[in-house]
Amino acid sequence: MNRKQRRAAAKVAKKQKGLESEITEKMLMFDEMPEECSSCTAAFDREDREMVMSWNVVVREKEKIVRLYCPKCWKAAQRAVAQLYGVVDEFI
């Protein structure tokens, strides 16, 4: 194996290691997800597929904060932001 091949192999290995650590970090953040809406404290069931697909998760990696919002609270937050920035309400 020549130097060019060794460098290429080392680059691929480094990239793979970075992806694995990133996935591991994200999985640890999943454990920190709350069991209720961060706004209205409605209960969240991780086993309910419909709930998992409709609720919104906001992750702030730097602060290591995970917030969970029900569809009702998420829609209200979108409306508030739209009003704040003057966005047309028909898209929300």
Contact map, one row per residue, 1 for C-alpha under 8 A:
11101100000000000000000000000000000000000000000000000000000000000000000000000000000000000000
11111100000000000000000000000000000000000000000000000000000000000000000000000000000000000000
11111110000000000000000000000000000000000000000000000000000000000000000000000000000000000000
01111111000000000000000000000000000000000000000000000000000000000000000000000000000000000000
11111111100000000000000000000000000000000000000000000000000000000000000000000000000000000000
11111111110000000000000000000000000000000000000000000000000000000000000000000000000000000000
00111111111000000000000000000000000000000000000000000000000000000000000000000000000000000000
00011111111100000000000000000000000000000000000000000000000000000000000000000000000000000000
00001111111110000000000000000000000000000000000000000000000000000000000000000000000000000000
00000111111111000000000000000000000000000000000000000000000000000000000000000000000000000000
00000011111111100000000000000000000000000000000000000000000000000000000000000000000000000000
00000001111111110000000000000000000000000000000000000000000000000000000000000000000000000000
00000000111111111000000000000000000000000000000000000000000000000000000000000000000000000000
00000000011111111100000000000000000000000000000000000000000000000000000000000000000000000000
00000000001111111110000000000000000000000000000000000000000000000000000000000000000000000000
00000000000111111111000000000000000000000000000000000000000000000000000000000000000000000000
00000000000011111111100000000000000000000000000000000000000000000000000000000000000000000000
00000000000001111111110000000000000000000000000000000000000000000000000000000000000000000000
00000000000000111111111000000000000000000000000000000000000000000000000000000000000000000000
00000000000000011111111100000000000000000000000000000000000000000000000000000000000000000000
00000000000000001111111110000000000000000000000000000000000000000000000000000000000000000000
00000000000000000111111111000000000000000000000000000000000000000000000000000000000000000000
00000000000000000011111111100000000000000000000000000000000000000000000000000000000000000000
00000000000000000001111111110000000000000000000000000000000000000000000000000000000000000000
00000000000000000000111111111000000000000000000000000000000000000000000000000000000000000000
00000000000000000000011111111100000000000000000000000000000000000000000000000000000000000000
00000000000000000000001111111110000000000000000000000000000000000000000000000000000000000000
00000000000000000000000111111111000000000000000000000000000000000000000000000000000000000000
00000000000000000000000011111111100000000000000000000000000000010100000000000000000000000000
00000000000000000000000001111111100000000000000000000000000000000000000000000000000000000000
00000000000000000000000000111111100000000000000000000000000000000000000000000000000000000000
00000000000000000000000000011111110000000000000000000000000000001100000000000000000000000000
00000000000000000000000000001111111000000000000000000000000000000111000000000000000000000000
00000000000000000000000000000001111111000000000000000000000000000111000000000000000000000000
00000000000000000000000000000000111110000011100000000000000000000000000000000000000000000000
00000000000000000000000000000000011111001111000000000000000000000001100000000000000000000000
00000000000000000000000000000000011111111111000000000000000000000011110000000000000000000000
00000000000000000000000000000000010111111000000000000000000000000011100000000000000000000000
00000000000000000000000000000000000011111000000000000000000000000000100010000000000000000000
00000000000000000000000000000000000011111100000000000000000000000000000010000000000000000000
00000000000000000000000000000000000111111110000000000000000000000000000000000000000000000000
00000000000000000000000000000000000110011111000000000000000000000000010000000000000000000000
00000000000000000000000000000000001110001111100000000000000000000000000000000000000000000000
00000000000000000000000000000000001110000111110000100000000000000000000000000000000000000000
00000000000000000000000000000000001000000011111100110000000000000000000000000000000000000000
00000000000000000000000000000000000000000001111110110000000000000000000000000000000000000000
00000000000000000000000000000000000000000000111110010000000000000000000000000000000000000000
00000000000000000000000000000000000000000000111111110000000000000000000000000000000000000000
00000000000000000000000000000000000000000000011111111000000000000000000000000000000000000000
00000000000000000000000000000000000000000000000111111100000000000000000000000000000000000000
00000000000000000000000000000000000000000001110111111110000000000000000000000000000000000000
00000000000000000000000000000000000000000000111111111110000000000000000000000000000000000000
00000000000000000000000000000000000000000000000011111110000000000000000000000000000000000000
00000000000000000000000000000000000000000000000001111111000000000000011000000000000000000000
00000000000000000000000000000000000000000000000000111111100000000001111000000000000000000000
00000000000000000000000000000000000000000000000000000111110000000001111001000000000000000000
00000000000000000000000000000000000000000000000000000011111000000111100000000000000000000000
00000000000000000000000000000000000000000000000000000001111100000111000000000000000000000000
00000000000000000000000000000000000000000000000000000000111110011110000000000000000000000000
00000000000000000000000000000000000000000000000000000000011111111100000000000000000000000000
00000000000000000000000000000000000000000000000000000000001111111000000000000000000000000000
00000000000000000000000000000000000000000000000000000000000111111000000000000000000000000000
00000000000000000000000000000000000000000000000000000000000111111000000000000000000000000000
00000000000000000000000000001000000000000000000000000000001111111100000000000000000000000000
00000000000000000000000000000001000000000000000000000000001111111110000000000000000000000000
00000000000000000000000000001001110000000000000000000000111100011111000000000000000000000000
00000000000000000000000000000000110011000000000000000000111000001111100000000000000000000000
00000000000000000000000000000000110111000000000000000011110000000111110000000000000000000000
00000000000000000000000000000000000111100000000000000011100000000011111011000000000000000000
00000000000000000000000000000000000010000100000000000111000000000001111111000000000000000000
00000000000000000000000000000000000000000000000000000111000000000000111111100000000000000000
00000000000000000000000000000000000000000000000000000000000000000000011111110000000000000000
00000000000000000000000000000000000000110000000000000000000000000000111111111000000000000000
00000000000000000000000000000000000000000000000000000001000000000000111111111100000000000000
00000000000000000000000000000000000000000000000000000000000000000000001111111110000000000001
00000000000000000000000000000000000000000000000000000000000000000000000111111111000000000000
00000000000000000000000000000000000000000000000000000000000000000000000011111111100000000000
00000000000000000000000000000000000000000000000000000000000000000000000001111111110000000001
00000000000000000000000000000000000000000000000000000000000000000000000000111111111000001001
00000000000000000000000000000000000000000000000000000000000000000000000000011111111100000000
00000000000000000000000000000000000000000000000000000000000000000000000000001111111110000000
00000000000000000000000000000000000000000000000000000000000000000000000000000111111111111000
00000000000000000000000000000000000000000000000000000000000000000000000000000011111111101000
00000000000000000000000000000000000000000000000000000000000000000000000000000001111111100000
00000000000000000000000000000000000000000000000000000000000000000000000000000000111111100000
00000000000000000000000000000000000000000000000000000000000000000000000000000000011111110000
00000000000000000000000000000000000000000000000000000000000000000000000000000000011111111000
00000000000000000000000000000000000000000000000000000000000000000000000000000000010001111111
00000000000000000000000000000000000000000000000000000000000000000000000000000010011000111111
00000000000000000000000000000000000000000000000000000000000000000000000000000000000000011111
00000000000000000000000000000000000000000000000000000000000000000000000000000000000000011111
00000000000000000000000000000000000000000000000000000000000000000000000000100110000000011111
